[in-house]
Amino acid sequence: MWTGKGPRELRRVVEFDEAFMRPPLVQVSLSMLDIDHSTNHRVDISAEMVTEDGFVIVFRTWGDTKIARVRADWTAFGAVRHEDDWDL
């Protein structure tokens, strides 16, 4: 993301350690951003394709923005099975 201009995108698959009962609400945020000071700072981060088992973190930039490194953190909120839950 340091070279080139225009739309650029990076995707990373995240798999949950334990599956949720339904697709959870996922919050994604930047925890580190190493960006060139001489260009505009254009960044977008989001969660897409959220399922019970995981999701995809999508990081985007555009224009002349130069990104050296980025780190993201995430939190998933949703119901998980309890050890007392069982089916006959």
C-alpha positions as CSV (number, residue, x, y, z in Angstrom):
1,M,0.0,0.0,0.0
2,W,3.0,2.2,-0.1
3,T,3.2,2.3,-3.9
4,G,0.5,3.0,-6.4
5,K,-2.4,5.3,-6.5
6,G,-6.1,5.0,-6.5
7,P,-8.2,2.3,-4.7
8,R,-6.2,-0.3,-2.8
9,E,-7.6,-3.0,-0.5
10,L,-6.3,-5.7,1.8
11,R,-8.4,-8.5,3.2
12,R,-7.7,-10.9,6.0
13,V,-9.8,-13.9,7.2
14,V,-10.4,-14.2,10.9
15,E,-11.7,-17.5,12.3
16,F,-13.2,-17.5,15.8
17,D,-11.8,-19.9,18.4
18,E,-15.4,-21.0,19.2
19,A,-18.4,-20.7,16.9
20,F,-21.3,-18.4,17.8
21,M,-24.9,-19.5,17.8
22,R,-25.7,-16.8,15.2
23,P,-23.5,-14.3,13.3
24,P,-22.2,-11.9,16.0
25,L,-21.8,-8.1,15.9
26,V,-18.2,-7.5,15.0
27,Q,-16.4,-4.2,15.8
28,V,-13.1,-3.5,14.1
29,S,-10.7,-0.7,14.9
30,L,-7.2,0.5,14.0
31,S,-4.6,-0.1,16.7
32,M,-1.6,1.1,14.8
33,L,-1.2,3.1,11.6
34,D,2.2,3.9,9.9
35,I,1.3,6.4,7.2
36,D,3.3,8.9,5.1
37,H,2.9,12.5,6.5
38,S,3.2,14.1,3.0
39,T,0.0,12.7,1.6
40,N,-3.7,12.8,2.7
41,H,-4.7,10.3,5.3
42,R,-7.5,8.2,3.7
43,V,-8.3,5.0,5.5
44,D,-11.3,2.7,5.9
45,I,-11.6,-0.5,7.9
46,S,-14.5,-2.8,8.3
47,A,-15.8,-6.3,8.9
48,E,-17.5,-8.1,6.0
49,M,-18.9,-11.6,5.5
50,V,-19.6,-12.2,9.2
51,T,-20.7,-15.7,10.0
52,E,-20.9,-17.9,13.1
53,D,-17.4,-19.1,12.4
54,G,-15.5,-15.9,11.4
55,F,-15.4,-12.8,9.2
56,V,-13.1,-10.8,6.9
57,I,-11.3,-7.7,8.0
58,V,-11.2,-5.2,5.0
59,F,-8.7,-2.3,5.0
60,R,-9.0,0.2,2.2
61,T,-7.2,3.4,1.1
62,W,-7.3,5.5,-2.1
63,G,-5.9,8.5,-3.8
64,D,-2.2,9.2,-3.1
65,T,-2.2,7.9,0.5
66,K,0.8,5.8,1.4
67,I,0.5,3.2,4.1
68,A,3.6,1.5,5.4
69,R,1.9,-0.7,8.1
70,V,-1.4,-1.1,9.8
71,R,-2.7,-3.2,12.7
72,A,-6.3,-3.9,13.5
73,D,-8.1,-5.1,16.7
74,W,-11.5,-6.6,16.7
75,T,-14.2,-7.7,19.2
76,A,-17.2,-10.0,18.5
77,F,-20.4,-9.8,20.5
78,G,-22.9,-12.6,20.4
79,A,-24.4,-15.6,22.0
80,V,-22.3,-18.8,22.4
81,R,-23.4,-22.2,23.5
82,H,-23.3,-22.9,27.2
83,E,-22.1,-26.2,28.6
84,D,-25.7,-26.7,30.0
85,D,-27.2,-26.4,26.5
86,W,-28.0,-29.7,24.9
87,D,-30.3,-31.3,22.4
88,L,-32.2,-34.6,22.6
